[in-house]
Amino acid sequence: MNAMRTRRAAIAAALAVSLLVVAACGDDAGDGSGSGDGPGGGPMKIDALVALSGPLAVIGGAMQQGMDAAVQVVNDNGGVLGQPLKINYIDNAGSADQSAAKLQELLSGGKPHAVIPGVASEIPAGIPILAQAGIFTSQHFTGATFNDPKKYPLEFGNAHTIPDYVGSLVSKAKESGYKSVGILDIDDASGQAFEAVAGPAFKAADIAVTFARVPPDSIDATPQLQQVLAPNPDALIFAGYSPAAGAMAKARAKLAVTLPTIAAQTYSANNLADLAPANTYDGILFQQLATSVKGTPQTESAAFKKFYDAVLAKSGGKLPFPINTYLVAYHDVILAAAAANLAGSLDAKKMAKALEGAKPADMPLYVSPVTFSADNHFPTFAPGDFVFTKYGPVEKGLSVPSAG
């Protein structure tokens, strides 16, 4: 996404906020309105904006399977406030502009119990709108910008944040003795947020960094790779969740680059096998969440196994994307349902307050760390939650690193 489109998206989001007319809360569960306490305001319904068309439709479809799995697991474990959880999908085509328009339409018809505002870089367009309307929001954008409970008191994140995985990358680079790195990332909101964190973090570690952004739909990243190679860095880092990840690997192979190369977690989470030939990933070290790699303690936990069995059932046993694609969407639903159950209410403020005091034992269906507080609305991932592996096949969503 170029800068002009980003500005248009921001303007659209701001305009949507100014035009919102939020109807009074009702009790009709059929249209998703009603935020009263207890079963009288239910059953709970989550409205989820998902890219079911457009360039991100394949990703959106995978995330829908993760959300469907979560609804099934929640309902198999008692539902929400004693009633079955429901979910309503709204196609936003992966567009920030469409997200703003769809949210305006949704909110004009009543006050939802909870909203999931998207699947990828369109998420930031929805969060300010939902905050203005006082809606409980569960999302997985990795930018720490929204982890501000004072500004966004009803918004919670379910993904690792950019500082979490950037800290791991910086530690790896420093441990390897690198004094300079060249970084390719994606030219969208996620890429901009990544650079805003990574630039100062590498500088603080006395590691010089050069950035170049690759358009998300690019099929050739050669010019950008040449740009970051110009200062003769000690190593390369590839970042970003986009089909353009394949273009980065192909450019590296095309230019016969032999520099040490690290793939950030956002890059590793792509469906890499479909984006470029396996040999283009030779020599790349992949940073991954431990929940994405077969055989780690995290993938052996009871909560993960419950999630994994459910998503395998919903997908017919076919998971072409790395498991984190499904897991973050699953968590979007699990967290909202847990908030209502812990609060004993569908009131957004009570739900938020309940999560701020939650302990791991309170959220047995949640796979990621339960570290929410009044000052932190995102899970906190420790260094042990990341691993570095060589490229290997993804079997039923889990990475199986190659030996040696």
VOTI-996282 format. One line per 5 residues: number of its first residue (from 1); their letters; for each residue x, y, z of C-alpha. Coordinates in steps of 0.2 Angstrom, whole numbers. Each point is the difference from the previous one (the first is absolute). Example, Ala and Ser with C-alpha at 12.3 -4.5 7.8 and 13.67 -1.06 7.14 Angstrom:
<nodes>
1) AS) 62:-22:39  6:17:-3 $
</nodes>
This chain:
<nodes>
1) MNAMR) 0:0:0  8:16:-5  0:16:10  -15:8:-9  -11:-15:2 $
6) TRRAA) 5:0:19  -6:18:1  -16:-4:-9  -3:-14:12  3:11:15 $
11) IAAAL) -12:13:-7  -13:-13:-3  1:-6:17  -1:17:8  -15:4:-11 $
16) AVSLL) -8:-16:5  2:5:18  -8:17:-3  -15:-8:-9  -3:-14:13 $
21) VVAAC) -18:0:6  0:-14:13  -18:-6:4  -5:-3:18  3:-17:6 $
26) GDDAG) -14:-13:-2  -2:-18:5  -3:-8:-17  13:-13:-2  -4:-2:-18 $
31) DGSGS) 8:16:-6  14:0:13  -6:14:10  -2:-1:19  14:2:13 $
36) GDGPG) -9:-4:16  6:-10:14  -2:-19:1  -10:-11:-12  -13:13:-2 $
41) GGPMK) 11:10:-12  6:-16:-9  3:-11:-9  17:9:-3  4:3:-18 $
46) IDALV) 17:6:-7  0:10:-16  16:-4:-9  7:10:-15  9:-13:-11 $
51) ALSGP) 7:1:-18  -11:-12:-9  4:8:-17  14:10:-7  19:-4:1 $
56) LAVIG) -1:-6:18  -14:-11:-2  10:-16:1  7:6:17  -17:6:5 $
61) GAMQQ) -7:-17:-3  13:-8:10  -4:12:15  -18:-4:-2  4:-18:3 $
66) GMDAA) 9:5:16  -15:10:6  -12:-14:-4  11:-12:10  0:12:15 $
71) VQVVN) -19:2:-1  -1:-19:1  12:-2:14  -9:13:10  -17:-8:-2 $
76) DNGGV) 7:-17:4  6:7:16  -16:9:6  -2:14:-12  -1:18:6 $
81) LGQPL) -11:4:15  -8:-17:-2  -5:3:-18  8:-5:-17  12:13:-7 $
86) KINYI) -4:7:-17  11:8:-13  -5:11:-15  13:2:-14  1:17:-10 $
91) DNAGS) 10:0:-16  12:15:0  10:-6:-15  16:4:11  -2:18:-3 $
96) ADQSA) 2:14:12  -13:11:-9  -13:-14:-1  3:-4:19  -4:18:5 $
101) AKLQE) -16:-1:-11  -5:-17:6  2:5:18  -10:16:-2  -14:-11:-7 $
106) LLSGG) 1:-13:14  0:13:14  -15:10:-7  -10:-16:2  3:-2:19 $
111) KPHAV) 15:-3:12  9:-16:-2  5:-11:14  18:-1:-7  9:3:-17 $
116) IPGVA) 15:-8:-8  6:15:-12  9:-10:-14  13:-12:-4  16:10:-5 $
121) SEIPA) 5:18:-4  -18:6:-1  -2:-3:19  7:18:5  -14:8:-10 $
126) GIPIL) -13:-8:11  7:2:18  -3:19:2  -18:-2:-6  -4:-14:12 $
131) AQAGI) 9:10:14  -11:15:-4  -16:-11:1  5:-8:16  1:-18:-7 $
136) FTSQH) 10:-14:7  13:-4:-13  11:-16:-2  13:0:-13  17:-6:-5 $
141) FTGAT) 9:15:-8  18:-1:6  3:19:1  2:5:18  -8:17:-4 $
146) FNDPK) -17:-7:6  7:-7:16  -5:16:9  -14:-4:13  -3:18:3 $
151) KYPLE) -3:4:-18  -8:-16:-5  -7:-7:17  -12:-13:-9  13:-7:-13 $
156) FGNAH) 10:-15:3  14:-8:-11  3:-19:-2  16:0:-10  18:2:5 $
161) TIPDY) 4:19:-2  14:7:-11  11:4:15  -1:-19:5  7:-7:-16 $
166) VGSLV) 11:15:-4  9:-2:17  3:-18:-5  7:5:-17  12:13:8 $
171) SKAKE) 6:-12:12  3:-13:-13  10:13:-11  10:6:14  4:-18:6 $
176) SGYKS) 6:-3:-18  11:15:0  -8:10:-13  4:18:-1  -12:5:-14 $
181) VGILD) -16:-8:-8  -10:3:-15  -19:-3:2  -13:-3:-13  -18:2:7 $
186) IDDAS) -17:3:-8  -7:17:-5  -16:0:10  -5:5:18  8:-15:7 $
191) GQAFE) 16:4:-8  0:18:6  -4:-6:18  14:-12:-1  13:13:-6 $
196) AVAGP) -6:12:14  6:-13:13  14:-9:-9  10:16:-5  2:6:18 $
201) AFKAA) 3:-17:7  14:-4:-12  8:17:3  -1:-3:19  10:-16:-3 $
206) DIAVT) 13:10:-11  -5:-9:-15  -2:10:-16  -16:-3:-10  -6:4:-18 $
211) FARVP) -19:-3:-4  -8:-3:-17  -19:-3:-2  -7:-12:-12  -18:3:-7 $
216) PDSID) -11:-14:7  -5:-6:-17  18:1:-8  6:-15:-10  18:7:-1 $
221) ATPQL) 9:7:15  17:1:-8  1:19:0  -4:1:18  13:-14:4 $
226) QQVLA) 13:9:-9  -4:16:10  4:-8:16  15:-9:-6  8:16:-6 $
231) PNPDA) 7:5:17  8:-18:2  -9:-6:15  6:-15:10  -17:-8:-1 $
236) LIFAG) -17:1:-7  -17:-1:8  -17:-3:-9  -16:5:8  -18:1:-4 $
241) YSPAA) -16:-11:-2  -4:2:-18  1:-10:-17  15:12:-3  10:-11:12 $
246) GAMAK) 3:-12:-15  7:14:-10  13:4:13  6:-18:0  0:-1:-19 $
251) ARAKL) 10:17:-1  13:-7:12  2:-16:-10  1:10:-16  14:11:6 $
256) AVTLP) 9:-15:8  1:9:17  10:-10:12  -2:12:15  -7:-8:16 $
261) TIAAQ) -19:3:-1  -13:0:14  -19:-1:-3  -10:9:13  -15:-9:7 $
266) TYSAN) -12:10:-11  10:-7:-15  1:-17:7  -19:-1:2  -4:2:-19 $
271) NLADL) -5:-15:-10  18:-1:-6  -2:-16:-10  -12:8:-12  10:16:-2 $
276) APANT) 17:-6:-6  9:-16:-3  7:-9:15  19:3:-5  -3:19:0 $
281) YDGIL) -1:-1:19  17:-9:2  11:9:12  -14:10:8  -2:-2:19 $
286) FQQLA) -19:1:4  -6:8:16  -16:-8:6  -12:-1:14  2:-16:10 $
291) TSVKG) -18:-3:-3  3:-2:-19  14:-13:2  -4:-19:2  7:-7:16 $
296) TPQTE) 2:15:11  -8:1:18  -12:13:-6  -7:-12:-14  -2:-14:13 $
301) SAAFK) -11:10:12  -18:-5:3  -6:17:-6  9:-2:-16  -6:-17:-3 $
306) KFYDA) -18:5:2  2:14:-12  10:-11:-13  -13:-14:0  -14:12:-2 $
311) VLAKS) 8:10:-15  5:-17:-8  -18:-5:1  -6:17:-8  13:-1:-14 $
316) GGKLP) -3:-18:-4  18:-4:5  7:12:-12  10:15:7  10:8:-14 $
321) FPINT) 5:15:10  12:0:15  -10:-3:16  2:17:7  -12:7:-14 $
326) YLVAY) -14:-11:7  5:3:19  0:19:0  -18:-1:-7  -5:-14:12 $
331) HDVIL) 6:11:14  -10:15:-6  -15:-10:4  6:-9:16  5:16:8 $
336) AAAAA) -17:9:-3  -9:-15:7  11:-2:15  -2:18:4  -19:-1:0 $
341) NLAGS) 0:-16:11  13:7:12  -11:16:2  -16:-9:1  -6:13:-12 $
346) LDAKK) 0:6:-18  3:18:6  16:6:-9  8:9:15  -3:-15:11 $
351) MAKAL) 7:-12:-13  16:11:-1  2:1:19  -2:-19:2  14:-3:-12 $
356) EGAKP) 12:12:9  -1:-11:15  0:-17:-9  12:-14:4  5:-14:-11 $
361) ADMPL) -11:-12:9  -15:11:-4  3:-2:-19  4:-18:-3  -5:1:-18 $
366) YVSPV) 12:14:-4  17:-7:-7  11:16:2  6:8:16  -14:7:11 $
371) TFSAD) 9:16:6  -13:13:-2  -1:15:13  -7:17:2  16:6:-9 $
376) NHFPT) 2:-14:-13  -14:-6:-11  12:-12:-11  8:-16:5  18:1:4 $
381) FAPGD) 11:-12:-10  17:-4:9  16:-5:-10  -4:-18:3  -16:2:-10 $
386) FVFTK) 10:2:-16  12:-13:-8  12:1:-15  -1:-14:-13  5:-4:-17 $
391) YGPVE) -13:-1:-14  -10:-16:0  -17:-5:-6  -17:5:8  -9:-16:5 $
396) KGLSV) -18:3:5  4:18:5  16:-4:10  17:3:-5  12:-15:-1 $
401) PSAG) 17:8:-1  13:-9:-10  14:-9:9  18:6:0 $
</nodes>
